[in-house]
Amino acid sequence: MDCDLFEAREVAVRAAEAAGSLVRGRLFRHFEVYEKGTGGDVVTDLDIATERLIVRTIREVFPGHRLVSEEMGTLDGNESWTWLIDPVDGTNNFVIGLPVLAVGIALCHDGIPVVSAVHDPVSRRTWSAVFGHGAWSSGNQLLRAPRTSDRRKPLLAWSQGYDVGNDDPTARALKMVLAHGAQRVLDLWSPLTCWMMLARGDVDGVIGYRIREIDLHAGALIAAEAGLLIQDFDGHPYPLRVRGPTTDQSLLAASSELVGDLTHAVPAARRLARNVGELVITGFRDDG
């Protein structure tokens, strides 16, 4: 490799924490909000300012690398080294005054995530990882997968892509099945926050349905390096690699003790999905 991964980790942490400081200084203050697509997503001037700061910090050290960022798109460079940047994961949350968000940065080598950093601007905590060398929390404390929770039912976190509509029968069925077997299923609208909660042991599992690349790899690499298992819906290992713009990616992540139970929930949800699609939601129907 022609890139020092530990230097890249330092750069990713520095960029994420600088971005977090910028975000923290603007929380609960005025910012411009713009609609982004037709799926209910939004972007703010804070997203854009944060993104520019991260790009500038990375480019100062690695000017030849390619960058793929949430708002700017692809910035040309050596495709063997590609940075994935989510400047504010949870924009929809802070727009309504809910401070659940994270900054995520991942470096991929030939499509494989090898370095990542995730920063929580509110708690000022940072997590990072280097492929094959482990994961760390703030203060360079080595991060280990927590022991299986002694909760009677697991606490789970759900995330889905913006292309998933409210009428998606599989998503609806999965949520119903998971809710039946779990203590609670959290839908935080910030996948990176969910991944850090999993790595810390605050939740027992993460379910991602038709998710995106940009807010996946930074968190998933940290969880994997901490010792959590990541599988696809059929129970096969889910190799972390960049697959392109597709959103048809679904996965389960948990400890070795729990991930099998989550996998068993998928066939039940698929059977239920064949019928749940026929349900009519009447609570917001216009009867006029």
ABEGO torsion letter per residue (X at the ends): XABBAAAAAAAAAAAAAAAAAAAAAABGBBBBBBBBEAAGBBBBAAAAAAAAAAAAAAAAABAABBBBBAAAEBBBEBAABBBBBBABBGAAAAAAGBBBBBBBBBBBBGGBBABBBBBBAAAGBBBBBBBGAEBBBBGGBBBBBBBBBABABBBBBBBBBAABBAABAAAAAAAAAAAAABABBBBAGBAAAAAAAAAAGABABBBBBGBBAAAAAAAAAAAAAAGBBBBBAAGBBBBBBBAEABABBBBBBBBAAAAAAAAAAAAAAAAAAAAAAABBBAAABBAX
